[in-house]
Every structure is written in structure tokens, then in C-alpha cells.
């Protein structure tokens, strides 16, 4: 888990200037017992800027639309 959290921080830094990134989290990977990074983006254009992996972890992109405060 420590490795996944470090990768999350690394990816957050790398994507800090990409418009449309709403959030980055750690979740279950495709293989049981592994982790993946999940990136929520506002549109398909932002999704094109997201890498497929980071620090050996898969990156899963979810196009969730615009996120705003309630």
C-alpha cells in the first residue's frame, strides 16, 4: 500500500497542470491483491493526457464529467 500511495502522489504531481483532472485515488488492481491508480477526469480530452501506468501500477481513467461543490 505504501508503494501505491507514493505512486498516487507522483501521479498527482505529474498531472497538476492538466485541466480536467478531478481526483486521483488508489483502488484494487485487475489482479487480486494488487493496487491500481484511478483518475477521475471531466472529459475525454483530459483522459488523453493520462498515462497508462505510473511506478509500475496500472492507471484506470474514469470520465465522470464536471465536478462542483454542493
Number of C-alpha atoms within 10 A of each C-alpha: 10 7 12 20 14 12 20 23 14 13 21 17 10 13 18 9 9 14 14 20 25 18 13 19 17 18 15 12 16 10 8 7 7 13 20 22 23 19 23 21 25 18 16 14 12 17 20 11 13 19 14 13 14 17 13 12 18 17 24 20 20 15 17 14 14 12 13 6 3 3
